[in-house]
Each structure stands twice: as structure tokens, then as C-alpha cells.
């Protein structure tokens, strides 16, 4: 699924192994295993957006902004950004359905805290 002709990217939300399911926020042992949430971006799209692994971005959506670290991947579709439905991310601003996103709505704001 690549971006629609009216948009540069398609933003999709998805479940992850730890941190996205409802009961994770009540389980200390699962919280210890979960990775920090990140926006997954194909390496070609990351290069076009001048992003590298670990950069932080701000996405401006219709229902508000989302700030998140970036993970650059090769094994995913170009034109698609994948956002985890993680308890530490206000993913509800994107919703559960794919959302069209213009390049200018994605802005690098720094590097991930070490």
C-alpha cells in the first residue's frame, strides 16, 4: 500500500508485540520487555525526508501533533509510515484507518535521547 496520488505518504497504525495491547499498561513485566515506540520509515523515504535512524520527528495531523523517534527499515513498503498503537504514543490522533500525509507535515525535531 503506497501513498495515494493526493498525498506523499500513507500513515498506518499497527499493533506491536509489547506495549500496544490494552493490558500491557497494567503489567510491569511486559513494560520491562517493550521497546521504545518508533515510527517505521522505508530507507528511501527516510533519505527523501533527510531522516536517519534515531531522529525524532513531529507529524502534524488533523487531530493534533505526534512526536516520535524514527526507525529506518528496508523491509517495508515505500510511501508508507507505520506508527505503533503504543501506550506512550498519542496514536489516537492518527486513528485506526490509514491517513494521507503530505511531506511538509513531517518535520525533524532532533535526535532520540540516549
C-alpha positions in Angstrom: 0.0 0.0 0.0 1.7 3.1 -1.2 0.6 6.7 -0.8 -2.5 7.9 -2.6 -1.9 10.4 -5.5 -3.1 13.3 -3.4 -0.5 12.6 -0.6 3.2 11.9 -0.3 2.8 9.2 2.4 0.2 6.9 3.9 0.4 6.8 7.7 -0.9 3.5 9.2 -1.2 2.5 12.8 -0.4 -1.1 13.9 -0.1 -3.4 16.9 3.3 -4.4 18.2 4.4 -7.4 20.3 4.6 -5.4 23.6 3.2 -2.1 24.6 0.2 -1.8 22.3 -2.3 -4.2 23.8 -4.6 -2.8 26.4 -3.4 -4.9 29.3 0.3 -4.1 28.8 0.0 -0.9 30.7 -1.0 -2.9 33.8 1.8 -5.4 33.5 5.2 -4.4 34.9 7.0 -7.4 33.4 5.7 -6.6 29.9 6.6 -2.9 30.3 10.2 -4.0 31.1 10.3 -6.0 27.8 8.8 -3.4 25.5 11.0 -1.4 23.2 10.6 2.4 22.9 7.9 3.2 20.3 9.1 4.4 16.9 7.8 5.4 13.6 8.9 2.9 10.9 10.0 4.5 7.6 11.4 2.9 4.5 15.0 3.8 3.8 14.2 5.5 0.5 11.5 7.7 2.2 13.9 8.4 5.1 16.5 9.7 2.7 14.0 11.9 0.9 12.9 13.4 4.3 16.6 13.7 5.4 16.0 11.3 8.3 18.3 8.8 9.9 17.7 6.0 12.5 17.1 7.7 15.9 16.0 11.1 14.6 12.8 12.5 16.2 10.1 13.8 14.1 6.9 15.8 14.6 3.9 14.9 12.4 1.1 17.4 12.2 -2.2 15.6 11.8 -5.8 16.8 11.6 -6.3 15.9 15.2 -3.0 17.1 16.6 0.7 16.5 16.6 2.7 13.4 17.3 6.3 13.4 18.3 8.2 10.1 17.9 11.6 8.6 17.2 12.3 7.2 13.7 13.4 3.6 12.8 14.6 3.3 9.2 13.8 0.0 7.6 14.4 -1.7 4.3 11.8 -4.5 4.6 8.6 -2.4 4.3 6.6 -0.6 1.6 7.8 2.7 0.3 5.4 5.5 0.8 4.0 4.0 4.0 4.8 5.2 7.5 3.9 2.7 10.3 3.1 4.1 13.8 2.6 1.7 16.7 -0.6 1.9 18.7 1.6 2.1 21.8 0.6 3.4 25.2 3.3 6.0 25.1 2.2 7.5 21.8 -0.9 9.6 21.2 -1.7 7.3 18.2 -5.4 8.1 18.5 -4.6 11.4 16.8 -4.0 9.3 13.6 -6.8 6.8 14.2 -7.1 3.2 13.2 -7.5 3.8 9.4 -4.8 4.8 7.0 -4.3 8.6 6.8 -2.8 10.5 3.8 0.1 12.7 4.9 2.0 15.4 2.9 5.8 15.6 3.2 5.6 19.1 4.7 3.6 17.7 7.6 6.6 15.7 8.8 9.5 17.7 10.4 12.7 16.6 12.0 13.0 18.0 15.5 16.1 16.4 16.8 17.7 13.1 17.9 16.4 10.4 20.2 17.6 10.8 23.8 20.3 8.3 24.7 
